[in-house]
């Protein structure tokens, strides 16, 4: 039987996880050392939180610019509501589309309801790729724009840990 983490360790672990996994060969061991626990305790707690639905997955956020992808663009489309699911699924599976999601229109100023992110090294290559995808998917007639990133902001996941002064019980 593994001894559960105490309330302080739980809070510390949750805050550590929100900052992201350490970039080391044994990240859970590193987290355990940071909170004064052992790796088995950390893994047990992470598994428990996963089972409780606290988080669905652990992901990786790439720094695209550091990897040379400096021509990043959002393709926005005005898709008829009756076709949004079909078109979204098709574009979401298309080569070179990093993500695809629906957002509500903000009429009268913003007519677009489908957003697709594309990462590239050169603007002209991204433009050509998008035109090819739209042609391949027979979507070239839909109103759309290609919006290139002009400024990068720090990406991070959600923050859910209570303030350090708040104590919370095992869940």
Phi and psi in radians as a Rosetta constraint file:
Dihedral C 1 N 2 CA 2 C 2 CIRCULARHARMONIC -1.592 0.35
Dihedral N 2 CA 2 C 2 N 3 CIRCULARHARMONIC 2.297 0.35
Dihedral C 2 N 3 CA 3 C 3 CIRCULARHARMONIC -1.192 0.35
Dihedral N 3 CA 3 C 3 N 4 CIRCULARHARMONIC 2.213 0.35
Dihedral C 3 N 4 CA 4 C 4 CIRCULARHARMONIC -1.139 0.35
Dihedral N 4 CA 4 C 4 N 5 CIRCULARHARMONIC 2.744 0.35
Dihedral C 4 N 5 CA 5 C 5 CIRCULARHARMONIC -1.210 0.35
Dihedral N 5 CA 5 C 5 N 6 CIRCULARHARMONIC 2.606 0.35
Dihedral C 5 N 6 CA 6 C 6 CIRCULARHARMONIC -1.419 0.35
Dihedral N 6 CA 6 C 6 N 7 CIRCULARHARMONIC 3.012 0.35
Dihedral C 6 N 7 CA 7 C 7 CIRCULARHARMONIC -1.007 0.35
Dihedral N 7 CA 7 C 7 N 8 CIRCULARHARMONIC -0.713 0.35
Dihedral C 7 N 8 CA 8 C 8 CIRCULARHARMONIC -1.138 0.35
Dihedral N 8 CA 8 C 8 N 9 CIRCULARHARMONIC -0.741 0.35
Dihedral C 8 N 9 CA 9 C 9 CIRCULARHARMONIC -1.140 0.35
Dihedral N 9 CA 9 C 9 N 10 CIRCULARHARMONIC -0.661 0.35
Dihedral C 9 N 10 CA 10 C 10 CIRCULARHARMONIC -1.055 0.35
Dihedral N 10 CA 10 C 10 N 11 CIRCULARHARMONIC -0.831 0.35
Dihedral C 10 N 11 CA 11 C 11 CIRCULARHARMONIC -1.107 0.35
Dihedral N 11 CA 11 C 11 N 12 CIRCULARHARMONIC -0.785 0.35
Dihedral C 11 N 12 CA 12 C 12 CIRCULARHARMONIC -1.068 0.35
Dihedral N 12 CA 12 C 12 N 13 CIRCULARHARMONIC -0.747 0.35
Dihedral C 12 N 13 CA 13 C 13 CIRCULARHARMONIC -1.128 0.35
Dihedral N 13 CA 13 C 13 N 14 CIRCULARHARMONIC -0.765 0.35
Dihedral C 13 N 14 CA 14 C 14 CIRCULARHARMONIC -1.084 0.35
Dihedral N 14 CA 14 C 14 N 15 CIRCULARHARMONIC -0.731 0.35
Dihedral C 14 N 15 CA 15 C 15 CIRCULARHARMONIC -1.163 0.35
Dihedral N 15 CA 15 C 15 N 16 CIRCULARHARMONIC -0.684 0.35
Dihedral C 15 N 16 CA 16 C 16 CIRCULARHARMONIC -1.092 0.35
Dihedral N 16 CA 16 C 16 N 17 CIRCULARHARMONIC -0.746 0.35
Dihedral C 16 N 17 CA 17 C 17 CIRCULARHARMONIC -1.134 0.35
Dihedral N 17 CA 17 C 17 N 18 CIRCULARHARMONIC -0.601 0.35
Dihedral C 17 N 18 CA 18 C 18 CIRCULARHARMONIC -1.154 0.35
Dihedral N 18 CA 18 C 18 N 19 CIRCULARHARMONIC -0.498 0.35
Dihedral C 18 N 19 CA 19 C 19 CIRCULARHARMONIC -1.359 0.35
Dihedral N 19 CA 19 C 19 N 20 CIRCULARHARMONIC -0.283 0.35
Dihedral C 19 N 20 CA 20 C 20 CIRCULARHARMONIC 1.874 0.35
Dihedral N 20 CA 20 C 20 N 21 CIRCULARHARMONIC 2.736 0.35
Dihedral C 20 N 21 CA 21 C 21 CIRCULARHARMONIC -1.179 0.35
Dihedral N 21 CA 21 C 21 N 22 CIRCULARHARMONIC 2.473 0.35
Dihedral C 21 N 22 CA 22 C 22 CIRCULARHARMONIC -1.088 0.35
Dihedral N 22 CA 22 C 22 N 23 CIRCULARHARMONIC 2.543 0.35
Dihedral C 22 N 23 CA 23 C 23 CIRCULARHARMONIC -1.529 0.35
Dihedral N 23 CA 23 C 23 N 24 CIRCULARHARMONIC 1.234 0.35
Dihedral C 23 N 24 CA 24 C 24 CIRCULARHARMONIC -2.359 0.35
Dihedral N 24 CA 24 C 24 N 25 CIRCULARHARMONIC 2.939 0.35
Dihedral C 24 N 25 CA 25 C 25 CIRCULARHARMONIC -1.200 0.35
Dihedral N 25 CA 25 C 25 N 26 CIRCULARHARMONIC -0.440 0.35
Dihedral C 25 N 26 CA 26 C 26 CIRCULARHARMONIC -2.254 0.35
Dihedral N 26 CA 26 C 26 N 27 CIRCULARHARMONIC 1.327 0.35
Dihedral C 26 N 27 CA 27 C 27 CIRCULARHARMONIC -1.091 0.35
Dihedral N 27 CA 27 C 27 N 28 CIRCULARHARMONIC -0.621 0.35
Dihedral C 27 N 28 CA 28 C 28 CIRCULARHARMONIC -1.273 0.35
Dihedral N 28 CA 28 C 28 N 29 CIRCULARHARMONIC -0.558 0.35
Dihedral C 28 N 29 CA 29 C 29 CIRCULARHARMONIC -1.148 0.35
Dihedral N 29 CA 29 C 29 N 30 CIRCULARHARMONIC -0.741 0.35
Dihedral C 29 N 30 CA 30 C 30 CIRCULARHARMONIC -1.066 0.35
Dihedral N 30 CA 30 C 30 N 31 CIRCULARHARMONIC -0.780 0.35
Dihedral C 30 N 31 CA 31 C 31 CIRCULARHARMONIC -1.055 0.35
Dihedral N 31 CA 31 C 31 N 32 CIRCULARHARMONIC -0.749 0.35
Dihedral C 31 N 32 CA 32 C 32 CIRCULARHARMONIC -1.031 0.35
Dihedral N 32 CA 32 C 32 N 33 CIRCULARHARMONIC -0.765 0.35
Dihedral C 32 N 33 CA 33 C 33 CIRCULARHARMONIC -1.115 0.35
Dihedral N 33 CA 33 C 33 N 34 CIRCULARHARMONIC -0.642 0.35
Dihedral C 33 N 34 CA 34 C 34 CIRCULARHARMONIC -1.136 0.35
Dihedral N 34 CA 34 C 34 N 35 CIRCULARHARMONIC -0.549 0.35
Dihedral C 34 N 35 CA 35 C 35 CIRCULARHARMONIC -1.853 0.35
Dihedral N 35 CA 35 C 35 N 36 CIRCULARHARMONIC 0.119 0.35
Dihedral C 35 N 36 CA 36 C 36 CIRCULARHARMONIC 1.256 0.35
Dihedral N 36 CA 36 C 36 N 37 CIRCULARHARMONIC 0.734 0.35
Dihedral C 36 N 37 CA 37 C 37 CIRCULARHARMONIC -2.358 0.35
Dihedral N 37 CA 37 C 37 N 38 CIRCULARHARMONIC -3.030 0.35
Dihedral C 37 N 38 CA 38 C 38 CIRCULARHARMONIC -1.963 0.35
Dihedral N 38 CA 38 C 38 N 39 CIRCULARHARMONIC 2.870 0.35
Dihedral C 38 N 39 CA 39 C 39 CIRCULARHARMONIC -1.025 0.35
Dihedral N 39 CA 39 C 39 N 40 CIRCULARHARMONIC -0.686 0.35
Dihedral C 39 N 40 CA 40 C 40 CIRCULARHARMONIC -1.089 0.35
Dihedral N 40 CA 40 C 40 N 41 CIRCULARHARMONIC -0.674 0.35
Dihedral C 40 N 41 CA 41 C 41 CIRCULARHARMONIC -1.107 0.35
Dihedral N 41 CA 41 C 41 N 42 CIRCULARHARMONIC -0.766 0.35
Dihedral C 41 N 42 CA 42 C 42 CIRCULARHARMONIC -1.112 0.35
Dihedral N 42 CA 42 C 42 N 43 CIRCULARHARMONIC -0.832 0.35
Dihedral C 42 N 43 CA 43 C 43 CIRCULARHARMONIC -1.095 0.35
Dihedral N 43 CA 43 C 43 N 44 CIRCULARHARMONIC -0.679 0.35
Dihedral C 43 N 44 CA 44 C 44 CIRCULARHARMONIC -1.087 0.35
Dihedral N 44 CA 44 C 44 N 45 CIRCULARHARMONIC -0.744 0.35
Dihedral C 44 N 45 CA 45 C 45 CIRCULARHARMONIC -1.211 0.35
Dihedral N 45 CA 45 C 45 N 46 CIRCULARHARMONIC -0.720 0.35
Dihedral C 45 N 46 CA 46 C 46 CIRCULARHARMONIC -1.061 0.35
Dihedral N 46 CA 46 C 46 N 47 CIRCULARHARMONIC -0.764 0.35
Dihedral C 46 N 47 CA 47 C 47 CIRCULARHARMONIC -1.075 0.35
Dihedral N 47 CA 47 C 47 N 48 CIRCULARHARMONIC -0.750 0.35
Dihedral C 47 N 48 CA 48 C 48 CIRCULARHARMONIC -1.091 0.35
Dihedral N 48 CA 48 C 48 N 49 CIRCULARHARMONIC -0.800 0.35
Dihedral C 48 N 49 CA 49 C 49 CIRCULARHARMONIC -1.098 0.35
Dihedral N 49 CA 49 C 49 N 50 CIRCULARHARMONIC -0.669 0.35
Dihedral C 49 N 50 CA 50 C 50 CIRCULARHARMONIC -1.087 0.35
Dihedral N 50 CA 50 C 50 N 51 CIRCULARHARMONIC -0.814 0.35
Dihedral C 50 N 51 CA 51 C 51 CIRCULARHARMONIC -1.108 0.35
Dihedral N 51 CA 51 C 51 N 52 CIRCULARHARMONIC -0.543 0.35
Dihedral C 51 N 52 CA 52 C 52 CIRCULARHARMONIC -1.410 0.35
Dihedral N 52 CA 52 C 52 N 53 CIRCULARHARMONIC -0.118 0.35
Dihedral C 52 N 53 CA 53 C 53 CIRCULARHARMONIC 1.476 0.35
Dihedral N 53 CA 53 C 53 N 54 CIRCULARHARMONIC 0.243 0.35
Dihedral C 53 N 54 CA 54 C 54 CIRCULARHARMONIC -1.059 0.35
Dihedral N 54 CA 54 C 54 N 55 CIRCULARHARMONIC -0.661 0.35
Dihedral C 54 N 55 CA 55 C 55 CIRCULARHARMONIC -2.506 0.35
Dihedral N 55 CA 55 C 55 N 56 CIRCULARHARMONIC 2.639 0.35
Dihedral C 55 N 56 CA 56 C 56 CIRCULARHARMONIC -1.653 0.35
Dihedral N 56 CA 56 C 56 N 57 CIRCULARHARMONIC -0.489 0.35
Dihedral C 56 N 57 CA 57 C 57 CIRCULARHARMONIC -2.764 0.35
Dihedral N 57 CA 57 C 57 N 58 CIRCULARHARMONIC 2.885 0.35
Dihedral C 57 N 58 CA 58 C 58 CIRCULARHARMONIC -2.018 0.35
Dihedral N 58 CA 58 C 58 N 59 CIRCULARHARMONIC 2.143 0.35
Dihedral C 58 N 59 CA 59 C 59 CIRCULARHARMONIC -2.021 0.35
Dihedral N 59 CA 59 C 59 N 60 CIRCULARHARMONIC -3.124 0.35
Dihedral C 59 N 60 CA 60 C 60 CIRCULARHARMONIC -2.207 0.35
Dihedral N 60 CA 60 C 60 N 61 CIRCULARHARMONIC 2.255 0.35
Dihedral C 60 N 61 CA 61 C 61 CIRCULARHARMONIC -1.883 0.35
Dihedral N 61 CA 61 C 61 N 62 CIRCULARHARMONIC 2.030 0.35
Dihedral C 61 N 62 CA 62 C 62 CIRCULARHARMONIC -1.512 0.35
Dihedral N 62 CA 62 C 62 N 63 CIRCULARHARMONIC 2.519 0.35
Dihedral C 62 N 63 CA 63 C 63 CIRCULARHARMONIC -1.552 0.35
Dihedral N 63 CA 63 C 63 N 64 CIRCULARHARMONIC 1.605 0.35
Dihedral C 63 N 64 CA 64 C 64 CIRCULARHARMONIC -1.018 0.35
Dihedral N 64 CA 64 C 64 N 65 CIRCULARHARMONIC -0.710 0.35
Dihedral C 64 N 65 CA 65 C 65 CIRCULARHARMONIC -1.110 0.35
Dihedral N 65 CA 65 C 65 N 66 CIRCULARHARMONIC -0.712 0.35
Dihedral C 65 N 66 CA 66 C 66 CIRCULARHARMONIC -1.123 0.35
Dihedral N 66 CA 66 C 66 N 67 CIRCULARHARMONIC -0.438 0.35
Dihedral C 66 N 67 CA 67 C 67 CIRCULARHARMONIC -1.560 0.35
Dihedral N 67 CA 67 C 67 N 68 CIRCULARHARMONIC 0.059 0.35
Dihedral C 67 N 68 CA 68 C 68 CIRCULARHARMONIC 1.653 0.35
Dihedral N 68 CA 68 C 68 N 69 CIRCULARHARMONIC 0.051 0.35
Dihedral C 68 N 69 CA 69 C 69 CIRCULARHARMONIC -1.573 0.35
Dihedral N 69 CA 69 C 69 N 70 CIRCULARHARMONIC 1.582 0.35
Dihedral C 69 N 70 CA 70 C 70 CIRCULARHARMONIC -1.892 0.35
Dihedral N 70 CA 70 C 70 N 71 CIRCULARHARMONIC -0.103 0.35
Dihedral C 70 N 71 CA 71 C 71 CIRCULARHARMONIC -1.869 0.35
Dihedral N 71 CA 71 C 71 N 72 CIRCULARHARMONIC 1.220 0.35
Dihedral C 71 N 72 CA 72 C 72 CIRCULARHARMONIC -1.682 0.35
Dihedral N 72 CA 72 C 72 N 73 CIRCULARHARMONIC 2.348 0.35
Dihedral C 72 N 73 CA 73 C 73 CIRCULARHARMONIC -2.449 0.35
Dihedral N 73 CA 73 C 73 N 74 CIRCULARHARMONIC 2.647 0.35
Dihedral C 73 N 74 CA 74 C 74 CIRCULARHARMONIC -1.886 0.35
Dihedral N 74 CA 74 C 74 N 75 CIRCULARHARMONIC 2.089 0.35
Dihedral C 74 N 75 CA 75 C 75 CIRCULARHARMONIC -1.524 0.35
Dihedral N 75 CA 75 C 75 N 76 CIRCULARHARMONIC 2.142 0.35
Dihedral C 75 N 76 CA 76 C 76 CIRCULARHARMONIC -2.007 0.35
Dihedral N 76 CA 76 C 76 N 77 CIRCULARHARMONIC 2.384 0.35
Dihedral C 76 N 77 CA 77 C 77 CIRCULARHARMONIC -2.276 0.35
Dihedral N 77 CA 77 C 77 N 78 CIRCULARHARMONIC 2.633 0.35
Dihedral C 77 N 78 CA 78 C 78 CIRCULARHARMONIC -1.789 0.35
Dihedral N 78 CA 78 C 78 N 79 CIRCULARHARMONIC 1.721 0.35
Dihedral C 78 N 79 CA 79 C 79 CIRCULARHARMONIC -1.822 0.35
Dihedral N 79 CA 79 C 79 N 80 CIRCULARHARMONIC 2.320 0.35
Dihedral C 79 N 80 CA 80 C 80 CIRCULARHARMONIC -0.947 0.35
Dihedral N 80 CA 80 C 80 N 81 CIRCULARHARMONIC 2.382 0.35
Dihedral C 80 N 81 CA 81 C 81 CIRCULARHARMONIC -0.937 0.35
Dihedral N 81 CA 81 C 81 N 82 CIRCULARHARMONIC -0.643 0.35
Dihedral C 81 N 82 CA 82 C 82 CIRCULARHARMONIC -1.163 0.35
Dihedral N 82 CA 82 C 82 N 83 CIRCULARHARMONIC -0.319 0.35
Dihedral C 82 N 83 CA 83 C 83 CIRCULARHARMONIC -1.896 0.35
Dihedral N 83 CA 83 C 83 N 84 CIRCULARHARMONIC -0.032 0.35
Dihedral C 83 N 84 CA 84 C 84 CIRCULARHARMONIC -1.018 0.35
Dihedral N 84 CA 84 C 84 N 85 CIRCULARHARMONIC -0.759 0.35
Dihedral C 84 N 85 CA 85 C 85 CIRCULARHARMONIC -1.131 0.35
Dihedral N 85 CA 85 C 85 N 86 CIRCULARHARMONIC -0.823 0.35
Dihedral C 85 N 86 CA 86 C 86 CIRCULARHARMONIC -1.096 0.35
Dihedral N 86 CA 86 C 86 N 87 CIRCULARHARMONIC -0.848 0.35
Dihedral C 86 N 87 CA 87 C 87 CIRCULARHARMONIC -1.143 0.35
Dihedral N 87 CA 87 C 87 N 88 CIRCULARHARMONIC -0.726 0.35
Dihedral C 87 N 88 CA 88 C 88 CIRCULARHARMONIC -1.063 0.35
Dihedral N 88 CA 88 C 88 N 89 CIRCULARHARMONIC -0.743 0.35
Dihedral C 88 N 89 CA 89 C 89 CIRCULARHARMONIC -1.162 0.35
Dihedral N 89 CA 89 C 89 N 90 CIRCULARHARMONIC -0.706 0.35
Dihedral C 89 N 90 CA 90 C 90 CIRCULARHARMONIC -1.125 0.35
Dihedral N 90 CA 90 C 90 N 91 CIRCULARHARMONIC -0.830 0.35
Dihedral C 90 N 91 CA 91 C 91 CIRCULARHARMONIC -1.190 0.35
Dihedral N 91 CA 91 C 91 N 92 CIRCULARHARMONIC -0.613 0.35
Dihedral C 91 N 92 CA 92 C 92 CIRCULARHARMONIC -1.090 0.35
Dihedral N 92 CA 92 C 92 N 93 CIRCULARHARMONIC -0.447 0.35
Dihedral C 92 N 93 CA 93 C 93 CIRCULARHARMONIC -1.633 0.35
Dihedral N 93 CA 93 C 93 N 94 CIRCULARHARMONIC -0.166 0.35
Dihedral C 93 N 94 CA 94 C 94 CIRCULARHARMONIC -1.209 0.35
Dihedral N 94 CA 94 C 94 N 95 CIRCULARHARMONIC 2.519 0.35
Dihedral C 94 N 95 CA 95 C 95 CIRCULARHARMONIC -1.041 0.35
Dihedral N 95 CA 95 C 95 N 96 CIRCULARHARMONIC 2.372 0.35
Dihedral C 95 N 96 CA 96 C 96 CIRCULARHARMONIC 1.511 0.35
Dihedral N 96 CA 96 C 96 N 97 CIRCULARHARMONIC -0.112 0.35
Dihedral C 96 N 97 CA 97 C 97 CIRCULARHARMONIC -1.578 0.35
Dihedral N 97 CA 97 C 97 N 98 CIRCULARHARMONIC 1.984 0.35
Dihedral C 97 N 98 CA 98 C 98 CIRCULARHARMONIC -1.311 0.35
Dihedral N 98 CA 98 C 98 N 99 CIRCULARHARMONIC -0.644 0.35
Dihedral C 98 N 99 CA 99 C 99 CIRCULARHARMONIC -2.776 0.35
Dihedral N 99 CA 99 C 99 N 100 CIRCULARHARMONIC 2.735 0.35
Dihedral C 99 N 100 CA 100 C 100 CIRCULARHARMONIC -2.545 0.35
Dihedral N 100 CA 100 C 100 N 101 CIRCULARHARMONIC 2.253 0.35
Dihedral C 100 N 101 CA 101 C 101 CIRCULARHARMONIC -2.658 0.35
Dihedral N 101 CA 101 C 101 N 102 CIRCULARHARMONIC 2.752 0.35
Dihedral C 101 N 102 CA 102 C 102 CIRCULARHARMONIC -1.654 0.35
Dihedral N 102 CA 102 C 102 N 103 CIRCULARHARMONIC 2.511 0.35
Dihedral C 102 N 103 CA 103 C 103 CIRCULARHARMONIC -2.405 0.35
Dihedral N 103 CA 103 C 103 N 104 CIRCULARHARMONIC 2.679 0.35
Dihedral C 103 N 104 CA 104 C 104 CIRCULARHARMONIC -1.221 0.35
Dihedral N 104 CA 104 C 104 N 105 CIRCULARHARMONIC 2.576 0.35
Dihedral C 104 N 105 CA 105 C 105 CIRCULARHARMONIC -1.197 0.35
Dihedral N 105 CA 105 C 105 N 106 CIRCULARHARMONIC 2.715 0.35
Dihedral C 105 N 106 CA 106 C 106 CIRCULARHARMONIC -2.186 0.35
Dihedral N 106 CA 106 C 106 N 107 CIRCULARHARMONIC 1.221 0.35
Dihedral C 106 N 107 CA 107 C 107 CIRCULARHARMONIC -1.230 0.35
Dihedral N 107 CA 107 C 107 N 108 CIRCULARHARMONIC 2.566 0.35
Dihedral C 107 N 108 CA 108 C 108 CIRCULARHARMONIC -1.579 0.35
Dihedral N 108 CA 108 C 108 N 109 CIRCULARHARMONIC -0.086 0.35
Dihedral C 108 N 109 CA 109 C 109 CIRCULARHARMONIC -1.417 0.35
Dihedral N 109 CA 109 C 109 N 110 CIRCULARHARMONIC -0.522 0.35
Dihedral C 109 N 110 CA 110 C 110 CIRCULARHARMONIC -2.330 0.35
Dihedral N 110 CA 110 C 110 N 111 CIRCULARHARMONIC 1.904 0.35
Dihedral C 110 N 111 CA 111 C 111 CIRCULARHARMONIC -1.609 0.35
Dihedral N 111 CA 111 C 111 N 112 CIRCULARHARMONIC -0.165 0.35
Dihedral C 111 N 112 CA 112 C 112 CIRCULARHARMONIC -1.481 0.35
Dihedral N 112 CA 112 C 112 N 113 CIRCULARHARMONIC 2.436 0.35
Dihedral C 112 N 113 CA 113 C 113 CIRCULARHARMONIC -2.247 0.35
Dihedral N 113 CA 113 C 113 N 114 CIRCULARHARMONIC -0.024 0.35
Dihedral C 113 N 114 CA 114 C 114 CIRCULARHARMONIC -2.267 0.35
Dihedral N 114 CA 114 C 114 N 115 CIRCULARHARMONIC 2.292 0.35
Dihedral C 114 N 115 CA 115 C 115 CIRCULARHARMONIC -2.167 0.35
Dihedral N 115 CA 115 C 115 N 116 CIRCULARHARMONIC 2.287 0.35
Dihedral C 115 N 116 CA 116 C 116 CIRCULARHARMONIC -2.280 0.35
Dihedral N 116 CA 116 C 116 N 117 CIRCULARHARMONIC 2.220 0.35
Dihedral C 116 N 117 CA 117 C 117 CIRCULARHARMONIC -1.654 0.35
Dihedral N 117 CA 117 C 117 N 118 CIRCULARHARMONIC 2.349 0.35
Dihedral C 117 N 118 CA 118 C 118 CIRCULARHARMONIC -2.264 0.35
Dihedral N 118 CA 118 C 118 N 119 CIRCULARHARMONIC 2.314 0.35
Dihedral C 118 N 119 CA 119 C 119 CIRCULARHARMONIC -1.947 0.35
Dihedral N 119 CA 119 C 119 N 120 CIRCULARHARMONIC 2.335 0.35
Dihedral C 119 N 120 CA 120 C 120 CIRCULARHARMONIC -2.611 0.35
Dihedral N 120 CA 120 C 120 N 121 CIRCULARHARMONIC 2.965 0.35
Dihedral C 120 N 121 CA 121 C 121 CIRCULARHARMONIC -1.635 0.35
Dihedral N 121 CA 121 C 121 N 122 CIRCULARHARMONIC -0.452 0.35
Dihedral C 121 N 122 CA 122 C 122 CIRCULARHARMONIC -2.381 0.35
Dihedral N 122 CA 122 C 122 N 123 CIRCULARHARMONIC 2.394 0.35
Dihedral C 122 N 123 CA 123 C 123 CIRCULARHARMONIC -0.966 0.35
Dihedral N 123 CA 123 C 123 N 124 CIRCULARHARMONIC -0.810 0.35
Dihedral C 123 N 124 CA 124 C 124 CIRCULARHARMONIC -1.110 0.35
Dihedral N 124 CA 124 C 124 N 125 CIRCULARHARMONIC -0.639 0.35
Dihedral C 124 N 125 CA 125 C 125 CIRCULARHARMONIC -1.167 0.35
Dihedral N 125 CA 125 C 125 N 126 CIRCULARHARMONIC -0.694 0.35
Dihedral C 125 N 126 CA 126 C 126 CIRCULARHARMONIC -1.129 0.35
Dihedral N 126 CA 126 C 126 N 127 CIRCULARHARMONIC -0.789 0.35
Dihedral C 126 N 127 CA 127 C 127 CIRCULARHARMONIC -1.017 0.35
Dihedral N 127 CA 127 C 127 N 128 CIRCULARHARMONIC -0.815 0.35
Dihedral C 127 N 128 CA 128 C 128 CIRCULARHARMONIC -1.112 0.35
Dihedral N 128 CA 128 C 128 N 129 CIRCULARHARMONIC -0.708 0.35
Dihedral C 128 N 129 CA 129 C 129 CIRCULARHARMONIC -1.110 0.35
Dihedral N 129 CA 129 C 129 N 130 CIRCULARHARMONIC -0.769 0.35
Dihedral C 129 N 130 CA 130 C 130 CIRCULARHARMONIC -1.097 0.35
Dihedral N 130 CA 130 C 130 N 131 CIRCULARHARMONIC -0.760 0.35
Dihedral C 130 N 131 CA 131 C 131 CIRCULARHARMONIC -1.064 0.35
Dihedral N 131 CA 131 C 131 N 132 CIRCULARHARMONIC -0.691 0.35
Dihedral C 131 N 132 CA 132 C 132 CIRCULARHARMONIC -1.140 0.35
Dihedral N 132 CA 132 C 132 N 133 CIRCULARHARMONIC -0.755 0.35
Dihedral C 132 N 133 CA 133 C 133 CIRCULARHARMONIC -1.109 0.35
Dihedral N 133 CA 133 C 133 N 134 CIRCULARHARMONIC -0.799 0.35
Dihedral C 133 N 134 CA 134 C 134 CIRCULARHARMONIC -1.068 0.35
Dihedral N 134 CA 134 C 134 N 135 CIRCULARHARMONIC -0.692 0.35
Dihedral C 134 N 135 CA 135 C 135 CIRCULARHARMONIC -1.179 0.35
Dihedral N 135 CA 135 C 135 N 136 CIRCULARHARMONIC -0.822 0.35
Dihedral C 135 N 136 CA 136 C 136 CIRCULARHARMONIC -1.035 0.35
Dihedral N 136 CA 136 C 136 N 137 CIRCULARHARMONIC -0.676 0.35
Dihedral C 136 N 137 CA 137 C 137 CIRCULARHARMONIC -1.547 0.35
Dihedral N 137 CA 137 C 137 N 138 CIRCULARHARMONIC 0.060 0.35
Dihedral C 137 N 138 CA 138 C 138 CIRCULARHARMONIC 1.004 0.35
Dihedral N 138 CA 138 C 138 N 139 CIRCULARHARMONIC 0.743 0.35
Dihedral C 138 N 139 CA 139 C 139 CIRCULARHARMONIC -2.071 0.35
Dihedral N 139 CA 139 C 139 N 140 CIRCULARHARMONIC 0.142 0.35
Dihedral C 139 N 140 CA 140 C 140 CIRCULARHARMONIC -1.074 0.35
Dihedral N 140 CA 140 C 140 N 141 CIRCULARHARMONIC -0.394 0.35
Dihedral C 140 N 141 CA 141 C 141 CIRCULARHARMONIC -1.448 0.35
Dihedral N 141 CA 141 C 141 N 142 CIRCULARHARMONIC -0.215 0.35
Dihedral C 141 N 142 CA 142 C 142 CIRCULARHARMONIC -1.255 0.35
Dihedral N 142 CA 142 C 142 N 143 CIRCULARHARMONIC 2.433 0.35
Dihedral C 142 N 143 CA 143 C 143 CIRCULARHARMONIC -1.037 0.35
Dihedral N 143 CA 143 C 143 N 144 CIRCULARHARMONIC 2.319 0.35
Dihedral C 143 N 144 CA 144 C 144 CIRCULARHARMONIC -2.735 0.35
Dihedral N 144 CA 144 C 144 N 145 CIRCULARHARMONIC 2.858 0.35
Dihedral C 144 N 145 CA 145 C 145 CIRCULARHARMONIC -2.461 0.35
Dihedral N 145 CA 145 C 145 N 146 CIRCULARHARMONIC 2.699 0.35
Dihedral C 145 N 146 CA 146 C 146 CIRCULARHARMONIC -2.020 0.35
Dihedral N 146 CA 146 C 146 N 147 CIRCULARHARMONIC 1.999 0.35
Dihedral C 146 N 147 CA 147 C 147 CIRCULARHARMONIC -1.907 0.35
Dihedral N 147 CA 147 C 147 N 148 CIRCULARHARMONIC 1.956 0.35
Dihedral C 147 N 148 CA 148 C 148 CIRCULARHARMONIC -1.457 0.35
Dihedral N 148 CA 148 C 148 N 149 CIRCULARHARMONIC 2.514 0.35
Dihedral C 148 N 149 CA 149 C 149 CIRCULARHARMONIC -1.133 0.35
Dihedral N 149 CA 149 C 149 N 150 CIRCULARHARMONIC 2.339 0.35
Dihedral C 149 N 150 CA 150 C 150 CIRCULARHARMONIC -1.963 0.35
Dihedral N 150 CA 150 C 150 N 151 CIRCULARHARMONIC -0.335 0.35
Dihedral C 150 N 151 CA 151 C 151 CIRCULARHARMONIC -2.581 0.35
Dihedral N 151 CA 151 C 151 N 152 CIRCULARHARMONIC 2.430 0.35
Dihedral C 151 N 152 CA 152 C 152 CIRCULARHARMONIC -1.806 0.35
Dihedral N 152 CA 152 C 152 N 153 CIRCULARHARMONIC 2.377 0.35
Dihedral C 152 N 153 CA 153 C 153 CIRCULARHARMONIC -2.009 0.35
Dihedral N 153 CA 153 C 153 N 154 CIRCULARHARMONIC 2.761 0.35
Dihedral C 153 N 154 CA 154 C 154 CIRCULARHARMONIC -1.174 0.35
Dihedral N 154 CA 154 C 154 N 155 CIRCULARHARMONIC 2.256 0.35
Dihedral C 154 N 155 CA 155 C 155 CIRCULARHARMONIC -1.669 0.35
Dihedral N 155 CA 155 C 155 N 156 CIRCULARHARMONIC 2.454 0.35
Dihedral C 155 N 156 CA 156 C 156 CIRCULARHARMONIC -2.696 0.35
Dihedral N 156 CA 156 C 156 N 157 CIRCULARHARMONIC 2.842 0.35
Dihedral C 156 N 157 CA 157 C 157 CIRCULARHARMONIC -1.385 0.35
Dihedral N 157 CA 157 C 157 N 158 CIRCULARHARMONIC -3.078 0.35
Dihedral C 157 N 158 CA 158 C 158 CIRCULARHARMONIC -1.162 0.35
Dihedral N 158 CA 158 C 158 N 159 CIRCULARHARMONIC 2.730 0.35
Dihedral C 158 N 159 CA 159 C 159 CIRCULARHARMONIC -2.010 0.35
Dihedral N 159 CA 159 C 159 N 160 CIRCULARHARMONIC 2.052 0.35
Dihedral C 159 N 160 CA 160 C 160 CIRCULARHARMONIC -2.216 0.35
Dihedral N 160 CA 160 C 160 N 161 CIRCULARHARMONIC -0.188 0.35
Dihedral C 160 N 161 CA 161 C 161 CIRCULARHARMONIC -1.203 0.35
Dihedral N 161 CA 161 C 161 N 162 CIRCULARHARMONIC 2.422 0.35
Dihedral C 161 N 162 CA 162 C 162 CIRCULARHARMONIC -1.214 0.35
Dihedral N 162 CA 162 C 162 N 163 CIRCULARHARMONIC 2.847 0.35
Dihedral C 162 N 163 CA 163 C 163 CIRCULARHARMONIC -0.970 0.35
Dihedral N 163 CA 163 C 163 N 164 CIRCULARHARMONIC 2.702 0.35
Dihedral C 163 N 164 CA 164 C 164 CIRCULARHARMONIC -0.971 0.35
Dihedral N 164 CA 164 C 164 N 165 CIRCULARHARMONIC -0.526 0.35
Dihedral C 164 N 165 CA 165 C 165 CIRCULARHARMONIC -1.331 0.35
Dihedral N 165 CA 165 C 165 N 166 CIRCULARHARMONIC -0.282 0.35
Dihedral C 165 N 166 CA 166 C 166 CIRCULARHARMONIC -1.550 0.35
Dihedral N 166 CA 166 C 166 N 167 CIRCULARHARMONIC 2.226 0.35
Dihedral C 166 N 167 CA 167 C 167 CIRCULARHARMONIC -1.724 0.35
Dihedral N 167 CA 167 C 167 N 168 CIRCULARHARMONIC 2.414 0.35
Dihedral C 167 N 168 CA 168 C 168 CIRCULARHARMONIC -2.369 0.35
Dihedral N 168 CA 168 C 168 N 169 CIRCULARHARMONIC 2.695 0.35
Dihedral C 168 N 169 CA 169 C 169 CIRCULARHARMONIC -1.570 0.35
Dihedral N 169 CA 169 C 169 N 170 CIRCULARHARMONIC 2.932 0.35
Dihedral C 169 N 170 CA 170 C 170 CIRCULARHARMONIC -1.030 0.35
Dihedral N 170 CA 170 C 170 N 171 CIRCULARHARMONIC 2.560 0.35
